[in-house]
Amino acid sequence: MITWVQEMETGIETIDEQHRKLIGKINELETAILENRGRAETQKILEFVLFYADWHFKQEESCMHYYQCPAAEQNKEQHEYFLKRFSSLHYQYYQTNADPEIVQATLNELMSWTQHHILHVDTELKTYVPEQDTEKTSLEQQHLA
């Protein structure tokens, strides 16, 4: 399980909420695997994670660009890597009829990548977000709604 900790905060509440939702779904996948809920359940969660991550990445990249965060390019490159890698694992999941090893490998990578990325790349944003912008702002309402 991934536990949300204060060190994961980016300075943009909407982005942090999105991270918590993504982490919640990854944790839900782990629970589904541990409880042997079957292919239909894991497939539904995996598809949500792929869709949501793609959508979230665009929101986050917009914020990094807006606040001129130096980690913006690294962030974008890591997002591209994630989408390519996760799409490959998702494809393997279908090709192997939800082979338990593929499902577990997918979960392990999701957990590891997500924690590392949030803690070591996304949090770079916090330094560049002015204090008055840490709550929901018109920027978030315009770009992240």
Buried (B, 14 or more C-beta within 10 A) or exposed (E): EBEBEEEBBBBBBBBBEBBEEBBEBBBBBBEBBEEEBEEEBBBBBBEBBBEBBBEBBEBBBBBBBBBEBEBBEBBBEBBEEBBEBBEEBBEBBEEEEBEEEBBEBBBEBBBEBBBEBBEEBBBBBBEBBEEEBBEBBEBBEEBBE
